[in-house]
């Protein structure tokens, strides 16, 4: 009879967590927590498969062991703030930089002027070197054409289309307190309509048609793809990804009066235990080779490095009206504005 070799409980835990991309506690993994150690942990705001590919490729190219936790922007700021003196993360990678700005205001991000950032245009970088942009995404409508056909509703091409009573319960969007995508939607209305009160007034009208507010900004695209709603509000590259993966009824469109956009960033967490490894990761993430990884897993954001590869599945900016989106102003307004959204909109019943 052959003997079976059983793993110890601690080894089983490490193996299971490695499969999910989670972080193995240092007390059980034996990883060093000294600054400059050859390991690091990333708070990742991109799609799960892209987060995994980034960490795999970085580890393979540098020998530095990298793990990640996939979090929305609001979750990242909350977790960094709750453990600011002993952060669980070393790097934040992916997600709109207005969330990074909120983290800077709370003293959660450390300035780092990466030598790789010299290649990136100034419009995609924080002047204080707290973050560097690695991709750009444009906010759009991710519509299920089959559902809209059944409703007798055209593919939307205006924000006002989303207030049509025929779309009651047919819109999915994330919550701006947890999702950078959803906050982009909110700040887009503030910008487009000339003020916070006016922007919230629009969101109140759209609220009547919202089926649910999700935690993740990418989820509305999946909800629309499954036919649970007619329209999801997401960055357009997410809709393209879901359509490519088999949700064939999905169609991307943009509001003709203008829309907001994101700069997806990378930043060094203040008080990182592994700051040397974290800086190496940031240098790598800014590079053209690292930015090109997104296309290998169906993520077609526009890329900020001029040497990165373009792809015809990326949004054509000449065909979209972009608003003058002030990221610094959005970051400063975010805490109070999302609190108002909670109180004045999310907590209210639909009419």
C-alpha positions, 0 to 999 in steps of 0.5 A: 500500500502506497503512503500518501504524503500530506501537506501540513495545514500551513502549507495547504493554506499557502497553496490555497491562497496562492491559487486565488492571488491572496496574500499569505500572512507573513507569520505562515509564509516566512516572507521578510517584512524588512524594507527592500525584501524580495517580495511585495503585495499589490492592491490591484484595481484592474480586472482579475485576470490582468492583476494576475498577469501583471504579478506573474510577469513581474515576478518572472522578469525580476525574481521578486515574489509579488502577490495581489488583492483585487479591490475597488478604489473605495475599498483600497482607500478604506483599507489603506486608511485603516492600517496607515502605520502598518500597511498590508500593501506596498503598491497600488496599481490600476483604478482611476487616479481621483481615488489616488488623490483621495489617498494622497489627501489622507497621507496614504501615498508616498511620492516617488519620481520613477525614472521610467516616468520620464517617458510618460506625457505630463498630462498623465502624471501627478505633478507631485509624483504621487502617481503615474498614469499607465492607461486611459479608459473612457466612460460609456454605455454598455448596452444589451441590444437584445434586451433593448430591442424587446423594450423598444428602446434605441441604443443610448447616445445621450445621458438623458436617454438613461432617464427614459421611463421605459428603462425603469429597472434596466440600468446597472451602475456601481456605487460611487463610494466604492467604485472609481468608475461610478465616481467618474459617472458622478463627477461627469454629471457635475462637470457636464451640468455645471455644479454639484447640485445640478449633477446630483439632480441628474443622478436622482433622475437616473436613480429611478431606473437603476436596478442596483448599485454594485460594489465593483465598477466592472460588474454592470457590464457583466449584468448587462451581458447576462441580460439582467438589464438593458444598460450598464455604465462602465469604462468602454474597454470593459464592455469590449472585453465582455463582448469578446469573451462571449457576451455577444449582445453587448454594444458600446456607445458614448453620450454625444454631449460628452463623457468623463474618463479615467487615468489608471495609475500606479503608486507607492504606498506610504510606510511600505515594508518593501519599498525597494521592491515596490519601486522596482514594480512601479518602474516596471509597470510604467514601461511599454512592455508591462503596459502591453500585457493588458491586450494579452488578456483582453483589456484594451485600455489606451496606454500612456507610454508612447512606445506601447502598442496600439490596438484597433479594439481600443477606443477611438478618441476622435469619435468621442467627446471628452469633457474637461475632467479635473482630476484634482478637483474631483479628488478633493470633492469626493468625500463630501460628494459621495456622502451626499450621494449616499444620503440624498440618492442611494438611501431613497426609494425609487419613485 
